[in-house]
Amino acid sequence: MKSNDFLGIESPAYVLDEASLIRNLEKIAALRDRAGVQIILAFKAFALWHSFETISKYLNGATASSLGEARLCFEEMKSPAHTYAPAYIPREFPEIMKYSSHITFNSLSQFEKYKGTVLNHPFKISMGLRVNPEYSEVETDLYNPTALGSRLGVDKAQLKDGLPEFIEGIHFHALCENDSYTLEKTLSELERHFGHLLRDAKWVNMGGGHLITKDDYDVDHAVKLLRDFKEKYEVDIILEPGSAVAWRTGHLLTTVLDVIENHGVKTAVLDISFTCHQPDTLEMPYRPVILDAEDSNEGEFAYRLGGVSCLAGDRVEAYSFKEELQPGSLVVFEDMMHYTMVKTNMFNGVSHPSYAIRKVDGSLEVLRRFGYEDFKGRMG
Ligand SMILES: Cc1ncc(COP(=O)(O)O)c(C=O)c1O
């Protein structure tokens, strides 16, 4: 997509490319069919519900991490959710049950607290337990759920005597933008710590982090791995990727408001905020790809990029552009669909980028604009 593809959409805007989304969904659905597993979308990564009609043609539902996501799944995907949260809020639990086909508990105490309510619910809900396989290749602590002492998932020592009665599923989440070889190593750790439980389970949910849509993902290897596991333990397998679905499916379109120089450092101030609209650029930290720019502070047109909030750290290190940046220049961040829109906030009351979609036929549609009422509504 070239910069001029965006003409006609007012900056700032997240722009979803429908054709890229469909390409990803086709690849994921093909793996699902060959491996004989179920694949659902993790809303925590991507929840632009305007695209659910398209997504539902390929994937069978979603995983929810809160009442809000479970309800969104039920209402907008027309499917009950697979729900998991580190702990459930008592006043929300009855409604969560209404919207869920599967509920996974993060601890034995949460399971004990809610199992009676679930068993008495008029519709069957399958209960699962999240375990900690104590293996992950994620290097950033912020994104590693398997560290010793982690609050996420039951420790093996607590399950020595087998799976508690009424628990039908085992859930783990240990991957982050990984391939099937990492999954293979994680599964052998899962078997080492929890192998005695697997034959008693009806289903195993292998969480997210499977970057199925990355070019070099070895689909044949994944298919064999999943089929072998399924046959060995006679379980249904569920994968719940988020990033893989929205991987490289859209952009954040921004505009330079000002160019400032201080002690020889040139900063282009944009009409977005990194802390509000691309938090991973500060948290990971992660360097997004920018259209027509290089990740370098060399060259005549190298600029730091600054956000429009007053947070001192709301900026990223320099990129080298092909041309001089001036007020009005377009800066297009690539691959901005996952873990962006779902995480935004309105710190400083800064304007929220609108949402747009570039349809398969090339037409552009603005789905949602944000304004003062959105900010005010959050403040009271
Ligand atoms: C329990 C669980 N499932 C699924 C996901 C989705 O992971 P990803 O978007 O990396 O595929 C996450 C991400 O944090 C998660 O915590």
The ligand as an ORCA input file, in Angstrom:
! r2SCAN-3c Opt
* xyz 0 1
  C      -4.669    -16.329     27.414
  C      -4.294    -15.703     26.107
  N      -4.795    -16.231     24.969
  C      -4.497    -15.688     23.759
  C      -3.680    -14.593     23.649
  C      -3.403    -14.035     22.285
  O      -2.038    -14.048     21.992
  P      -1.501    -13.522     20.580
  O      -2.215    -12.277     20.275
  O      -0.042    -13.330     20.816
  O      -1.772    -14.605     19.591
  C      -3.132    -14.018     24.814
  C      -2.259    -12.851     24.744
  O      -1.783    -12.300     25.689
  C      -3.461    -14.575     26.079
  O      -2.995    -14.040     27.220
*
